[in-house]
């Protein structure tokens, strides 16, 4: 598995669940991606740009003593 580096059968045994069940869950999670729709991803990108802009503006201001 990606997070632990363990093979799927080992993780299934550790969790005491059926290997096929775990494989199904992993497959569904991969298909679902990060769970964000297009609008959420766009909003995140917009907010990151805004934070970068504010950081640049703050860096240009003189520091107080």
PDB file of N, CA, C and O in Angstrom:
ATOM      1  N   UNK A   1       0.856  -1.169   0.000  1.00  0.00           N
ATOM      2  CA  UNK A   1       0.000   0.000   0.000  1.00  0.00           C
ATOM      3  C   UNK A   1       0.898   1.227   0.000  1.00  0.00           C
ATOM      4  O   UNK A   1       1.989   1.210   0.570  1.00  0.00           O
ATOM      5  N   UNK A   2       0.443   2.265  -0.628  1.00  0.00           N
ATOM      6  CA  UNK A   2       1.272   3.446  -0.859  1.00  0.00           C
ATOM      7  C   UNK A   2       1.773   4.085   0.436  1.00  0.00           C
ATOM      8  O   UNK A   2       2.949   4.438   0.526  1.00  0.00           O
ATOM      9  N   UNK A   3       0.924   4.239   1.420  1.00  0.00           N
ATOM     10  CA  UNK A   3       1.311   4.956   2.634  1.00  0.00           C
ATOM     11  C   UNK A   3       2.308   4.181   3.490  1.00  0.00           C
ATOM     12  O   UNK A   3       3.198   4.773   4.101  1.00  0.00           O
ATOM     13  N   UNK A   4       2.161   2.875   3.534  1.00  0.00           N
ATOM     14  CA  UNK A   4       2.996   2.077   4.431  1.00  0.00           C
ATOM     15  C   UNK A   4       4.100   1.321   3.713  1.00  0.00           C
ATOM     16  O   UNK A   4       5.080   0.912   4.335  1.00  0.00           O
ATOM     17  N   UNK A   5       3.947   1.133   2.410  1.00  0.00           N
ATOM     18  CA  UNK A   5       4.897   0.326   1.667  1.00  0.00           C
ATOM     19  C   UNK A   5       4.640  -1.169   1.795  1.00  0.00           C
ATOM     20  O   UNK A   5       5.357  -1.981   1.210  1.00  0.00           O
ATOM     21  N   UNK A   6       3.616  -1.530   2.562  1.00  0.00           N
ATOM     22  CA  UNK A   6       3.280  -2.940   2.753  1.00  0.00           C
ATOM     23  C   UNK A   6       2.427  -3.426   1.580  1.00  0.00           C
ATOM     24  O   UNK A   6       1.652  -2.656   1.015  1.00  0.00           O
ATOM     25  N   UNK A   7       2.569  -4.686   1.219  1.00  0.00           N
ATOM     26  CA  UNK A   7       1.692  -5.235   0.185  1.00  0.00           C
ATOM     27  C   UNK A   7       0.252  -5.339   0.685  1.00  0.00           C
ATOM     28  O   UNK A   7       0.012  -5.495   1.883  1.00  0.00           O
ATOM     29  N   UNK A   8      -0.690  -5.251  -0.230  1.00  0.00           N
ATOM     30  CA  UNK A   8      -2.101  -5.278   0.116  1.00  0.00           C
ATOM     31  C   UNK A   8      -2.488  -6.489   0.953  1.00  0.00           C
ATOM     32  O   UNK A   8      -3.220  -6.328   1.929  1.00  0.00           O
ATOM     33  N   UNK A   9      -2.029  -7.702   0.618  1.00  0.00           N
ATOM     34  CA  UNK A   9      -2.415  -8.857   1.455  1.00  0.00           C
ATOM     35  C   UNK A   9      -1.974  -8.708   2.916  1.00  0.00           C
ATOM     36  O   UNK A   9      -2.691  -9.115   3.830  1.00  0.00           O
ATOM     37  N   UNK A  10      -0.806  -8.132   3.126  1.00  0.00           N
ATOM     38  CA  UNK A  10      -0.318  -7.942   4.500  1.00  0.00           C
ATOM     39  C   UNK A  10      -1.178  -6.935   5.250  1.00  0.00           C
ATOM     40  O   UNK A  10      -1.506  -7.141   6.418  1.00  0.00           O
ATOM     41  N   UNK A  11      -1.542  -5.850   4.582  1.00  0.00           N
ATOM     42  CA  UNK A  11      -2.393  -4.841   5.219  1.00  0.00           C
ATOM     43  C   UNK A  11      -3.755  -5.444   5.550  1.00  0.00           C
ATOM     44  O   UNK A  11      -4.302  -5.200   6.626  1.00  0.00           O
ATOM     45  N   UNK A  12      -4.296  -6.223   4.631  1.00  0.00           N
ATOM     46  CA  UNK A  12      -5.587  -6.874   4.883  1.00  0.00           C
ATOM     47  C   UNK A  12      -5.504  -7.778   6.109  1.00  0.00           C
ATOM     48  O   UNK A  12      -6.410  -7.788   6.942  1.00  0.00           O
ATOM     49  N   UNK A  13      -4.416  -8.535   6.216  1.00  0.00           N
ATOM     50  CA  UNK A  13      -4.243  -9.405   7.403  1.00  0.00           C
ATOM     51  C   UNK A  13      -4.133  -8.555   8.668  1.00  0.00           C
ATOM     52  O   UNK A  13      -4.750  -8.870   9.685  1.00  0.00           O
ATOM     53  N   UNK A  14      -3.347  -7.479   8.604  1.00  0.00           N
ATOM     54  CA  UNK A  14      -3.190  -6.600   9.774  1.00  0.00           C
ATOM     55  C   UNK A  14      -4.527  -6.033  10.235  1.00  0.00           C
ATOM     56  O   UNK A  14      -4.779  -5.901  11.433  1.00  0.00           O
ATOM     57  N   UNK A  15      -5.379  -5.700   9.271  1.00  0.00           N
ATOM     58  CA  UNK A  15      -6.684  -5.116   9.593  1.00  0.00           C
ATOM     59  C   UNK A  15      -7.749  -6.178   9.862  1.00  0.00           C
ATOM     60  O   UNK A  15      -8.873  -5.873  10.259  1.00  0.00           O
ATOM     61  N   UNK A  16      -7.360  -7.434   9.635  1.00  0.00           N
ATOM     62  CA  UNK A  16      -8.283  -8.553   9.814  1.00  0.00           C
ATOM     63  C   UNK A  16      -9.532  -8.402   8.959  1.00  0.00           C
ATOM     64  O   UNK A  16     -10.654  -8.617   9.417  1.00  0.00           O
ATOM     65  N   UNK A  17      -9.302  -8.018   7.677  1.00  0.00           N
ATOM     66  CA  UNK A  17     -10.395  -7.934   6.714  1.00  0.00           C
ATOM     67  C   UNK A  17     -10.022  -8.748   5.481  1.00  0.00           C
ATOM     68  O   UNK A  17      -8.856  -9.086   5.275  1.00  0.00           O
ATOM     69  N   UNK A  18     -11.010  -9.054   4.676  1.00  0.00           N
ATOM     70  CA  UNK A  18     -10.810  -9.810   3.459  1.00  0.00           C
ATOM     71  C   UNK A  18      -9.972  -8.995   2.470  1.00  0.00           C
ATOM     72  O   UNK A  18     -10.195  -7.797   2.292  1.00  0.00           O
ATOM     73  N   UNK A  19      -9.025  -9.647   1.844  1.00  0.00           N
ATOM     74  CA  UNK A  19      -8.145  -8.982   0.882  1.00  0.00           C
ATOM     75  C   UNK A  19      -8.931  -8.365  -0.283  1.00  0.00           C
ATOM     76  O   UNK A  19      -8.616  -7.265  -0.737  1.00  0.00           O
ATOM     77  N   UNK A  20      -9.942  -9.073  -0.755  1.00  0.00           N
ATOM     78  CA  UNK A  20     -10.763  -8.563  -1.860  1.00  0.00           C
ATOM     79  C   UNK A  20     -11.517  -7.306  -1.452  1.00  0.00           C
ATOM     80  O   UNK A  20     -11.661  -6.378  -2.248  1.00  0.00           O
ATOM     81  N   UNK A  21     -11.993  -7.276  -0.228  1.00  0.00           N
ATOM     82  CA  UNK A  21     -12.695  -6.093   0.279  1.00  0.00           C
ATOM     83  C   UNK A  21     -11.759  -4.897   0.307  1.00  0.00           C
ATOM     84  O   UNK A  21     -12.123  -3.812  -0.147  1.00  0.00           O
ATOM     85  N   UNK A  22     -10.572  -5.082   0.829  1.00  0.00           N
ATOM     86  CA  UNK A  22      -9.597  -3.986   0.885  1.00  0.00           C
ATOM     87  C   UNK A  22      -9.235  -3.527  -0.519  1.00  0.00           C
ATOM     88  O   UNK A  22      -9.153  -2.325  -0.774  1.00  0.00           O
ATOM     89  N   UNK A  23      -9.018  -4.463  -1.431  1.00  0.00           N
ATOM     90  CA  UNK A  23      -8.682  -4.105  -2.811  1.00  0.00           C
ATOM     91  C   UNK A  23      -9.797  -3.277  -3.439  1.00  0.00           C
ATOM     92  O   UNK A  23      -9.532  -2.332  -4.182  1.00  0.00           O
ATOM     93  N   UNK A  24     -11.039  -3.630  -3.141  1.00  0.00           N
ATOM     94  CA  UNK A  24     -12.181  -2.879  -3.655  1.00  0.00           C
ATOM     95  C   UNK A  24     -12.193  -1.455  -3.095  1.00  0.00           C
ATOM     96  O   UNK A  24     -12.430  -0.496  -3.830  1.00  0.00           O
ATOM     97  N   UNK A  25     -11.938  -1.326  -1.802  1.00  0.00           N
ATOM     98  CA  UNK A  25     -11.901   0.002  -1.177  1.00  0.00           C
ATOM     99  C   UNK A  25     -10.792   0.860  -1.778  1.00  0.00           C
ATOM    100  O   UNK A  25     -10.995   2.040  -2.064  1.00  0.00           O
ATOM    101  N   UNK A  26      -9.630   0.265  -1.965  1.00  0.00           N
ATOM    102  CA  UNK A  26      -8.496   1.001  -2.535  1.00  0.00           C
ATOM    103  C   UNK A  26      -8.839   1.457  -3.949  1.00  0.00           C
ATOM    104  O   UNK A  26      -8.559   2.596  -4.324  1.00  0.00           O
ATOM    105  N   UNK A  27      -9.437   0.581  -4.719  1.00  0.00           N
ATOM    106  CA  UNK A  27      -9.824   0.917  -6.086  1.00  0.00           C
ATOM    107  C   UNK A  27     -10.814   2.073  -6.119  1.00  0.00           C
ATOM    108  O   UNK A  27     -10.675   2.994  -6.923  1.00  0.00           O
ATOM    109  N   UNK A  28     -11.810   2.021  -5.247  1.00  0.00           N
ATOM    110  CA  UNK A  28     -12.796   3.111  -5.183  1.00  0.00           C
ATOM    111  C   UNK A  28     -12.142   4.427  -4.788  1.00  0.00           C
ATOM    112  O   UNK A  28     -12.460   5.474  -5.351  1.00  0.00           O
ATOM    113  N   UNK A  29     -11.239   4.379  -3.834  1.00  0.00           N
ATOM    114  CA  UNK A  29     -10.562   5.596  -3.377  1.00  0.00           C
ATOM    115  C   UNK A  29      -9.723   6.203  -4.502  1.00  0.00           C
ATOM    116  O   UNK A  29      -9.681   7.422  -4.663  1.00  0.00           O
ATOM    117  N   UNK A  30      -9.063   5.357  -5.268  1.00  0.00           N
ATOM    118  CA  UNK A  30      -8.252   5.860  -6.388  1.00  0.00           C
ATOM    119  C   UNK A  30      -9.128   6.513  -7.445  1.00  0.00           C
ATOM    120  O   UNK A  30      -8.779   7.560  -7.991  1.00  0.00           O
ATOM    121  N   UNK A  31     -10.269   5.892  -7.734  1.00  0.00           N
ATOM    122  CA  UNK A  31     -11.179   6.464  -8.737  1.00  0.00           C
ATOM    123  C   UNK A  31     -11.755   7.791  -8.263  1.00  0.00           C
ATOM    124  O   UNK A  31     -11.981   8.695  -9.067  1.00  0.00           O
ATOM    125  N   UNK A  32     -11.991   7.909  -6.969  1.00  0.00           N
ATOM    126  CA  UNK A  32     -12.581   9.127  -6.414  1.00  0.00           C
ATOM    127  C   UNK A  32     -11.586  10.272  -6.379  1.00  0.00           C
ATOM    128  O   UNK A  32     -11.991  11.430  -6.276  1.00  0.00           O
ATOM    129  N   UNK A  33     -10.301   9.982  -6.461  1.00  0.00           N
ATOM    130  CA  UNK A  33      -9.295  11.034  -6.391  1.00  0.00           C
ATOM    131  C   UNK A  33      -9.263  11.655  -5.015  1.00  0.00           C
ATOM    132  O   UNK A  33      -9.419  10.966  -4.007  1.00  0.00           O
ATOM    133  N   UNK A  34      -9.058  12.971  -4.975  1.00  0.00           N
ATOM    134  CA  UNK A  34      -8.971  13.637  -3.680  1.00  0.00           C
ATOM    135  C   UNK A  34     -10.332  14.039  -3.145  1.00  0.00           C
ATOM    136  O   UNK A  34     -10.425  14.593  -2.049  1.00  0.00           O
ATOM    137  N   UNK A  35     -11.391  13.770  -3.899  1.00  0.00           N
ATOM    138  CA  UNK A  35     -12.734  14.077  -3.427  1.00  0.00           C
ATOM    139  C   UNK A  35     -13.177  15.503  -3.683  1.00  0.00           C
ATOM    140  O   UNK A  35     -14.288  15.883  -3.313  1.00  0.00           O
ATOM    141  N   UNK A  36     -12.332  16.287  -4.304  1.00  0.00           N
ATOM    142  CA  UNK A  36     -12.680  17.672  -4.588  1.00  0.00           C
ATOM    143  C   UNK A  36     -13.203  17.786  -5.995  1.00  0.00           C
ATOM    144  O   UNK A  36     -12.685  17.159  -6.918  1.00  0.00           O
ATOM    145  N   UNK A  37     -14.226  18.585  -6.153  1.00  0.00           N
ATOM    146  CA  UNK A  37     -14.726  18.889  -7.480  1.00  0.00           C
ATOM    147  C   UNK A  37     -13.874  19.975  -8.120  1.00  0.00           C
ATOM    148  O   UNK A  37     -12.955  20.508  -7.498  1.00  0.00           O
ATOM    149  N   UNK A  38     -14.183  20.288  -9.340  1.00  0.00           N
ATOM    150  CA  UNK A  38     -13.440  21.311 -10.076  1.00  0.00           C
ATOM    151  C   UNK A  38     -13.499  22.661  -9.369  1.00  0.00           C
ATOM    152  O   UNK A  38     -12.489  23.361  -9.293  1.00  0.00           O
ATOM    153  N   UNK A  39     -14.661  23.033  -8.853  1.00  0.00           N
ATOM    154  CA  UNK A  39     -14.794  24.344  -8.233  1.00  0.00           C
ATOM    155  C   UNK A  39     -13.942  24.460  -6.970  1.00  0.00           C
ATOM    156  O   UNK A  39     -13.366  25.517  -6.711  1.00  0.00           O
ATOM    157  N   UNK A  40     -13.856  23.386  -6.181  1.00  0.00           N
ATOM    158  CA  UNK A  40     -13.015  23.427  -4.982  1.00  0.00           C
ATOM    159  C   UNK A  40     -11.539  23.552  -5.341  1.00  0.00           C
ATOM    160  O   UNK A  40     -10.800  24.291  -4.690  1.00  0.00           O
ATOM    161  N   UNK A  41     -11.113  22.837  -6.364  1.00  0.00           N
ATOM    162  CA  UNK A  41      -9.719  22.906  -6.792  1.00  0.00           C
ATOM    163  C   UNK A  41      -9.396  24.303  -7.320  1.00  0.00           C
ATOM    164  O   UNK A  41      -8.324  24.841  -7.044  1.00  0.00           O
ATOM    165  N   UNK A  42     -10.322  24.885  -8.077  1.00  0.00           N
ATOM    166  CA  UNK A  42     -10.122  26.245  -8.586  1.00  0.00           C
ATOM    167  C   UNK A  42     -10.057  27.247  -7.444  1.00  0.00           C
ATOM    168  O   UNK A  42      -9.221  28.151  -7.453  1.00  0.00           O
ATOM    169  N   UNK A  43     -10.929  27.092  -6.468  1.00  0.00           N
ATOM    170  CA  UNK A  43     -10.935  27.991  -5.306  1.00  0.00           C
ATOM    171  C   UNK A  43      -9.628  27.879  -4.532  1.00  0.00           C
ATOM    172  O   UNK A  43      -9.072  28.893  -4.108  1.00  0.00           O
ATOM    173  N   UNK A  44      -9.133  26.668  -4.343  1.00  0.00           N
ATOM    174  CA  UNK A  44      -7.868  26.471  -3.650  1.00  0.00           C
ATOM    175  C   UNK A  44      -6.737  27.162  -4.406  1.00  0.00           C
ATOM    176  O   UNK A  44      -5.906  27.834  -3.795  1.00  0.00           O
ATOM    177  N   UNK A  45      -6.700  27.007  -5.704  1.00  0.00           N
ATOM    178  CA  UNK A  45      -5.659  27.650  -6.520  1.00  0.00           C
ATOM    179  C   UNK A  45      -5.753  29.174  -6.404  1.00  0.00           C
ATOM    180  O   UNK A  45      -4.735  29.855  -6.282  1.00  0.00           O
ATOM    181  N   UNK A  46      -6.982  29.706  -6.442  1.00  0.00           N
ATOM    182  CA  UNK A  46      -7.173  31.156  -6.325  1.00  0.00           C
ATOM    183  C   UNK A  46      -6.686  31.659  -4.972  1.00  0.00           C
ATOM    184  O   UNK A  46      -6.011  32.685  -4.895  1.00  0.00           O
ATOM    185  N   UNK A  47      -7.024  30.945  -3.915  1.00  0.00           N
ATOM    186  CA  UNK A  47      -6.611  31.363  -2.579  1.00  0.00           C
ATOM    187  C   UNK A  47      -5.098  31.276  -2.405  1.00  0.00           C
ATOM    188  O   UNK A  47      -4.502  32.121  -1.738  1.00  0.00           O
ATOM    189  N   UNK A  48      -4.478  30.266  -2.996  1.00  0.00           N
ATOM    190  CA  UNK A  48      -3.016  30.164  -2.925  1.00  0.00           C
ATOM    191  C   UNK A  48      -2.357  31.339  -3.642  1.00  0.00           C
ATOM    192  O   UNK A  48      -1.356  31.876  -3.167  1.00  0.00           O
ATOM    193  N   UNK A  49      -2.915  31.736  -4.783  1.00  0.00           N
ATOM    194  CA  UNK A  49      -2.369  32.906  -5.490  1.00  0.00           C
ATOM    195  C   UNK A  49      -2.509  34.160  -4.633  1.00  0.00           C
ATOM    196  O   UNK A  49      -1.591  34.976  -4.562  1.00  0.00           O
ATOM    197  N   UNK A  50      -3.662  34.309  -3.985  1.00  0.00           N
ATOM    198  CA  UNK A  50      -3.914  35.479  -3.135  1.00  0.00           C
ATOM    199  C   UNK A  50      -2.939  35.520  -1.958  1.00  0.00           C
ATOM    200  O   UNK A  50      -2.405  36.580  -1.632  1.00  0.00           O
ATOM    201  N   UNK A  51      -2.705  34.374  -1.323  1.00  0.00           N
ATOM    202  CA  UNK A  51      -1.755  34.311  -0.210  1.00  0.00           C
ATOM    203  C   UNK A  51      -0.362  34.687  -0.699  1.00  0.00           C
ATOM    204  O   UNK A  51       0.346  35.428  -0.017  1.00  0.00           O
ATOM    205  N   UNK A  52       0.042  34.199  -1.855  1.00  0.00           N
ATOM    206  CA  UNK A  52       1.361  34.532  -2.402  1.00  0.00           C
ATOM    207  C   UNK A  52       1.457  36.030  -2.668  1.00  0.00           C
ATOM    208  O   UNK A  52       2.497  36.635  -2.409  1.00  0.00           O
ATOM    209  N   UNK A  53       0.381  36.641  -3.185  1.00  0.00           N
ATOM    210  CA  UNK A  53       0.361  38.077  -3.447  1.00  0.00           C
ATOM    211  C   UNK A  53       0.513  38.861  -2.143  1.00  0.00           C
ATOM    212  O   UNK A  53       1.287  39.815  -2.076  1.00  0.00           O
ATOM    213  N   UNK A  54      -0.220  38.460  -1.119  1.00  0.00           N
ATOM    214  CA  UNK A  54      -0.140  39.139   0.178  1.00  0.00           C
ATOM    215  C   UNK A  54       1.257  38.981   0.780  1.00  0.00           C
ATOM    216  O   UNK A  54       1.807  39.932   1.336  1.00  0.00           O
ATOM    217  N   UNK A  55       1.825  37.784   0.670  1.00  0.00           N
ATOM    218  CA  UNK A  55       3.193  37.555   1.165  1.00  0.00           C
ATOM    219  C   UNK A  55       4.178  38.489   0.489  1.00  0.00           C
ATOM    220  O   UNK A  55       5.052  39.052   1.148  1.00  0.00           O
ATOM    221  N   UNK A  56       4.045  38.662  -0.829  1.00  0.00           N
ATOM    222  CA  UNK A  56       4.938  39.561  -1.560  1.00  0.00           C
ATOM    223  C   UNK A  56       4.771  41.002  -1.091  1.00  0.00           C
ATOM    224  O   UNK A  56       5.759  41.713  -0.904  1.00  0.00           O
ATOM    225  N   UNK A  57       3.526  41.435  -0.899  1.00  0.00           N
ATOM    226  CA  UNK A  57       3.262  42.792  -0.428  1.00  0.00           C
ATOM    227  C   UNK A  57       3.847  43.013   0.963  1.00  0.00           C
ATOM    228  O   UNK A  57       4.427  44.064   1.233  1.00  0.00           O
ATOM    229  N   UNK A  58       3.699  42.036   1.839  1.00  0.00           N
ATOM    230  CA  UNK A  58       4.248  42.160   3.189  1.00  0.00           C
ATOM    231  C   UNK A  58       5.776  42.194   3.173  1.00  0.00           C
ATOM    232  O   UNK A  58       6.391  42.906   3.968  1.00  0.00           O
ATOM    233  N   UNK A  59       6.381  41.437   2.282  1.00  0.00           N
ATOM    234  CA  UNK A  59       7.839  41.405   2.201  1.00  0.00           C
ATOM    235  C   UNK A  59       8.404  42.742   1.746  1.00  0.00           C
ATOM    236  O   UNK A  59       9.542  43.076   2.078  1.00  0.00           O
ATOM    237  N   UNK A  60       7.623  43.515   0.987  1.00  0.00           N
ATOM    238  CA  UNK A  60       8.072  44.810   0.490  1.00  0.00           C
ATOM    239  C   UNK A  60       7.954  45.918   1.534  1.00  0.00           C
ATOM    240  O   UNK A  60       8.608  46.955   1.418  1.00  0.00           O
ATOM    241  N   UNK A  61       7.128  45.703   2.545  1.00  0.00           N
ATOM    242  CA  UNK A  61       6.917  46.744   3.565  1.00  0.00           C
ATOM    243  C   UNK A  61       8.124  46.806   4.497  1.00  0.00           C
ATOM    244  O   UNK A  61       8.719  45.782   4.834  1.00  0.00           O
ATOM    245  N   UNK A  62       8.470  48.017   4.903  1.00  0.00           N
ATOM    246  CA  UNK A  62       9.590  48.138   5.850  1.00  0.00           C
ATOM    247  C   UNK A  62       9.221  47.530   7.204  1.00  0.00           C
ATOM    248  O   UNK A  62       8.078  47.603   7.656  1.00  0.00           O
ATOM    249  N   UNK A  63      10.213  46.939   7.820  1.00  0.00           N
ATOM    250  CA  UNK A  63      10.003  46.330   9.149  1.00  0.00           C
ATOM    251  C   UNK A  63      10.096  47.417  10.215  1.00  0.00           C
ATOM    252  O   UNK A  63      10.928  48.320  10.134  1.00  0.00           O
ATOM    253  N   UNK A  64       9.214  47.308  11.225  1.00  0.00           N
ATOM    254  CA  UNK A  64       9.255  48.238  12.346  1.00  0.00           C
ATOM    255  C   UNK A  64      10.352  47.848  13.329  1.00  0.00           C
ATOM    256  O   UNK A  64      10.768  46.690  13.364  1.00  0.00           O
ATOM    257  N   UNK A  65      10.813  48.778  14.107  1.00  0.00           N
ATOM    258  CA  UNK A  65      11.862  48.475  15.091  1.00  0.00           C
ATOM    259  C   UNK A  65      11.269  48.119  16.406  1.00  0.00           C
ATOM    260  O   UNK A  65      11.999  47.834  17.355  1.00  0.00           O
TER     261      UNK A  65
END
